[in-house]
Amino acid sequence: MTPTYWQQQTASKPLFPDIEWSKPEQRALAGRLGIIGGNKLGFAAVAEAYSTAHDSGVGEVRVLLPDALRKTIPPSMTEVVLSPSNPSGSLSREALPDMQALAHWSTMLLLVGDAGRNSETAIVYSDMLRTYSGPLVITRDAIDLIKNDTAALVNRPSTALVLSFAQLQKLFQAVYYPKMLTFSMQLMQLVEAVHKFTITYPVTLVVLHRETVVVAHDGNVTTTAWENPLAIWRGTTATCAAAYWAWNPSHPLEALTASLITDQT
């Protein structure tokens, strides 16, 4: 018997069609998405997120990149803020004011990754986490970068993590959560685990396991059959999630679940 807190979605039977139908037609009402990421060795995820956000219908999109990327930004990316970088080509601590300004402008902030593994960048990301209280989506290596602040992360309201199963394992371990996750576990076991986890913590989880994307918020869980794992690794899943949540700020579970249908079409 399926628990009452678990709903299952398919492409032909979306759980929350009203979310799609109520997409704002006027860009002024469709939210402002700020995207942070990139380092001198790559920013493919940032560029793809920028394009995906526009395609998803976000009202305005701005990107913050380290200034080490100044010469490689494509002409198609017109709303770009260049911020101080460190010798490794990632964002330096001096980038914090620019990050805070972008957060103040946006109605939704996305840390999309390609951030590099620099310790100074980890510090500025953690500083940003402590000083910004608005809606936030974090994915890919941006999650790894702030692993030293996992407790603050899971206790932060209005936060969605779009993560791999391995990252979810580390998250549970970092906060000493008394449930071991294994790659061989059945979907029902994972659903129960994230159900209980999101009752304990206000964070929203989006994770891929066994060709299924699981979304959990406030003890409620949805699952969606998934055939496009690259969308998660590239960051487009998180971008679609941020877009839909931007215009449905009070309904993270419904918005993020509905965004999965769009991300596979």
C-alpha positions as CSV (number, residue, x, y, z in Angstrom):
1,M,0.0,0.0,0.0
2,T,1.4,3.4,-1.0
3,P,1.7,5.8,2.0
4,T,-0.4,8.9,1.9
5,Y,2.6,11.1,1.8
6,W,3.9,9.6,-1.5
7,Q,2.5,10.7,-4.9
8,Q,3.7,9.2,-8.2
9,Q,3.9,11.3,-11.4
10,T,4.3,10.3,-15.1
11,A,4.7,12.4,-18.2
12,S,1.1,11.6,-19.3
13,K,-0.3,12.2,-15.8
14,P,1.3,15.2,-14.2
15,L,0.5,15.6,-10.5
16,F,0.2,19.4,-10.5
17,P,-1.1,20.5,-14.0
18,D,-2.3,23.8,-12.5
19,I,1.4,24.8,-12.0
20,E,2.0,24.6,-15.7
21,W,-1.3,26.3,-16.7
22,S,-0.6,29.2,-14.3
23,K,2.8,30.1,-15.8
24,P,2.9,33.9,-16.0
25,E,2.5,35.2,-19.5
26,Q,4.0,38.6,-18.6
27,R,7.7,38.5,-17.9
28,A,7.3,41.1,-15.3
29,L,5.4,38.6,-13.2
30,A,7.7,35.6,-14.0
31,G,10.4,36.2,-11.5
32,R,14.0,37.3,-11.6
33,L,16.6,34.5,-11.5
34,G,20.2,35.1,-10.4
35,I,22.7,32.4,-11.4
36,I,26.1,32.0,-9.8
37,G,28.9,29.6,-10.9
38,G,31.8,29.1,-13.2
39,N,35.6,29.1,-13.0
40,K,38.3,29.7,-15.5
41,L,38.3,26.0,-16.6
42,G,34.7,26.0,-17.5
43,F,31.3,27.5,-17.2
44,A,29.2,25.2,-19.5
45,A,26.6,24.6,-16.8
46,V,26.2,28.3,-16.3
47,A,25.8,29.0,-20.0
48,E,23.3,26.2,-20.3
49,A,21.4,27.3,-17.2
50,Y,21.2,30.8,-18.7
51,S,19.6,29.5,-21.9
52,T,17.3,27.0,-20.1
53,A,16.1,29.8,-17.7
54,H,15.0,31.9,-20.7
55,D,13.4,29.0,-22.4
56,S,11.5,28.1,-19.2
57,G,9.9,31.5,-19.1
58,V,11.7,33.3,-16.3
59,G,11.1,37.0,-16.5
60,E,14.7,38.2,-16.1
61,V,18.0,36.3,-15.8
62,R,21.4,37.6,-14.6
63,V,24.6,35.6,-14.2
64,L,27.5,36.2,-11.9
65,L,30.9,34.8,-13.1
66,P,34.5,35.2,-12.0
67,D,36.3,37.8,-14.1
68,A,38.8,35.2,-15.2
69,L,36.2,34.2,-17.7
70,R,36.0,37.8,-19.2
71,K,37.4,36.7,-22.6
72,T,35.3,33.6,-23.1
73,I,31.8,34.7,-22.4
74,P,29.7,34.2,-25.6
75,P,27.8,37.1,-27.1
76,S,24.5,35.4,-26.4
77,M,25.0,35.9,-22.6
78,T,24.1,39.6,-22.3
79,E,23.1,39.9,-18.6
80,V,26.5,39.0,-16.9
81,V,28.2,40.4,-13.8
82,L,31.9,39.8,-13.6
83,S,33.2,39.5,-10.1
84,P,36.7,39.3,-8.6
85,S,38.4,35.9,-9.0
86,N,41.3,34.3,-7.2
87,P,44.5,32.9,-8.8
88,S,42.7,29.6,-9.4
89,G,40.1,31.4,-11.5
90,S,37.2,30.9,-9.2
91,L,35.3,33.5,-7.2
92,S,37.3,35.2,-4.5
93,R,36.1,36.5,-1.1
94,E,36.0,40.0,-2.7
95,A,33.1,38.7,-4.8
96,L,30.7,38.5,-1.8
97,P,29.3,42.1,-2.3
98,D,28.5,41.3,-5.9
99,M,26.9,38.0,-4.9
100,Q,24.8,39.7,-2.2
101,A,23.7,42.4,-4.7
102,L,22.6,39.7,-7.2
103,A,20.7,38.0,-4.4
104,H,19.0,41.2,-3.4
105,W,17.9,41.8,-7.0
106,S,16.7,38.3,-7.6
107,T,13.5,36.5,-6.5
108,M,15.3,33.2,-6.9
109,L,19.0,32.4,-6.6
110,L,20.7,29.3,-8.3
111,L,24.1,28.1,-7.4
112,V,24.6,25.9,-10.5
113,G,28.2,24.7,-10.1
114,D,31.3,24.6,-12.2
115,A,32.6,26.5,-9.2
116,G,36.0,24.9,-8.8
117,R,37.4,23.3,-5.7
118,N,39.2,26.3,-4.3
119,S,39.0,26.8,-0.5
120,E,38.6,30.5,-0.8
121,T,35.6,30.0,-3.1
122,A,34.2,27.6,-0.5
123,I,34.5,30.3,2.1
124,V,32.7,32.9,0.0
125,Y,29.9,30.5,-0.8
126,S,29.5,29.8,2.9
127,D,29.5,33.5,3.7
128,M,26.8,33.9,1.1
129,L,24.8,31.1,2.6
130,R,24.9,32.9,6.0
131,T,23.9,36.3,4.7
132,Y,21.2,35.5,2.2
133,S,17.8,34.3,3.5
134,G,15.8,34.2,0.2
135,P,14.8,31.2,-2.0
136,L,17.9,29.2,-3.1
137,V,18.5,26.2,-5.4
138,I,21.9,24.5,-5.1
139,T,23.2,21.7,-7.4
140,R,26.2,19.9,-8.7
141,D,29.6,20.8,-7.2
142,A,28.2,23.8,-5.5
143,I,26.8,21.4,-3.0
144,D,30.2,19.9,-2.4
145,L,31.8,23.3,-2.0
146,I,29.7,24.1,1.1
147,K,30.0,20.7,2.7
148,N,31.5,22.2,5.8
149,D,28.2,24.0,6.4
150,T,25.9,21.1,5.9
151,A,24.1,21.7,9.2
152,A,23.2,25.2,8.3
153,L,22.2,24.1,4.8
154,V,19.7,21.5,5.9
155,N,18.2,23.9,8.5
156,R,17.8,26.7,6.0
157,P,14.2,27.3,4.9
158,S,13.4,28.1,1.2
159,T,16.3,25.9,0.1
160,A,16.2,23.1,-2.5
161,L,19.1,20.8,-3.2
162,V,19.2,19.0,-6.6
163,L,21.8,16.3,-5.9
164,S,23.1,13.0,-6.8
165,F,22.5,9.9,-4.7
166,A,26.1,10.0,-3.5
167,Q,25.7,13.6,-2.4
168,L,22.5,12.6,-0.5
169,Q,24.5,9.9,1.3
170,K,27.1,12.4,2.4
171,L,24.4,14.8,3.4
172,F,22.8,12.3,5.7
173,Q,26.2,11.3,7.1
174,A,27.3,14.9,7.7
175,V,24.3,15.7,10.0
176,Y,24.6,12.2,11.6
177,Y,21.1,11.3,10.4
178,P,20.3,7.8,11.7
179,K,19.6,6.2,8.4
180,M,22.1,4.6,6.0
181,L,21.4,5.1,2.3
182,T,22.7,2.4,-0.1
183,F,22.7,2.3,-3.9
184,S,20.9,-1.0,-3.7
185,M,18.0,0.2,-1.6
186,Q,14.5,0.0,-3.0
187,L,12.7,3.1,-4.0
188,M,10.1,2.7,-1.2
189,Q,13.0,2.7,1.4
190,L,14.4,5.9,-0.1
191,V,11.0,7.6,-0.1
192,E,10.5,6.7,3.6
193,A,14.0,8.1,4.4
194,V,13.5,11.5,2.7
195,H,10.0,11.7,4.1
196,K,11.3,11.5,7.6
197,F,14.4,13.6,6.8
198,T,12.3,16.5,5.5
199,I,10.0,16.3,8.5
200,T,13.1,16.9,10.6
201,Y,14.7,19.6,8.4
202,P,13.1,22.3,6.3
203,V,15.3,21.7,3.3
204,T,13.7,20.4,0.0
205,L,15.5,17.5,-1.7
206,V,15.5,16.5,-5.3
207,V,17.5,13.3,-6.0
208,L,17.8,10.7,-8.8
209,H,17.7,7.1,-7.8
210,R,17.1,4.1,-10.1
211,E,15.7,6.0,-13.1
212,T,13.4,7.9,-10.7
213,V,13.6,11.5,-9.5
214,V,12.4,11.9,-5.9
215,V,11.3,15.3,-4.6
216,A,10.7,15.7,-0.8
217,H,9.5,18.6,1.1
218,D,7.9,18.9,4.6
219,G,7.4,15.1,4.8
220,N,5.6,14.9,1.4
221,V,7.3,13.0,-1.4
222,T,6.7,12.8,-5.2
223,T,8.4,10.4,-7.6
224,T,8.8,10.8,-11.4
225,A,10.1,8.3,-13.8
226,W,13.3,9.7,-15.4
227,E,15.2,8.8,-18.5
228,N,17.4,11.9,-18.8
229,P,20.2,11.7,-16.1
230,L,22.4,14.1,-18.1
231,A,19.9,16.9,-17.5
232,I,20.7,16.6,-13.8
233,W,24.4,16.4,-14.2
234,R,24.4,19.4,-16.6
235,G,22.3,21.5,-14.3
236,T,19.2,22.0,-16.5
237,T,17.0,20.1,-14.0
238,A,17.9,22.5,-11.2
239,T,17.4,25.5,-13.5
240,C,13.9,24.4,-14.5
241,A,13.2,23.8,-10.8
242,A,14.4,27.3,-9.9
243,A,12.3,28.8,-12.7
244,Y,9.0,27.1,-11.7
245,W,9.7,27.8,-8.0
246,A,10.3,31.5,-8.8
247,W,6.7,32.0,-9.8
248,N,5.3,29.5,-7.2
249,P,7.2,30.6,-4.1
250,S,4.8,29.1,-1.6
251,H,4.6,25.7,-3.3
252,P,8.1,24.2,-3.6
253,L,7.0,20.6,-3.8
254,E,4.4,21.2,-6.5
255,A,6.6,23.6,-8.4
256,L,9.7,21.4,-8.5
257,T,7.6,18.3,-9.3
258,A,5.9,20.1,-12.2
259,S,9.2,21.4,-13.5
260,L,10.3,17.8,-14.1
261,I,7.7,17.3,-16.8
262,T,9.1,20.3,-18.7
263,D,12.7,19.2,-18.2
264,Q,12.1,15.9,-20.1
265,T,10.2,17.4,-23.0
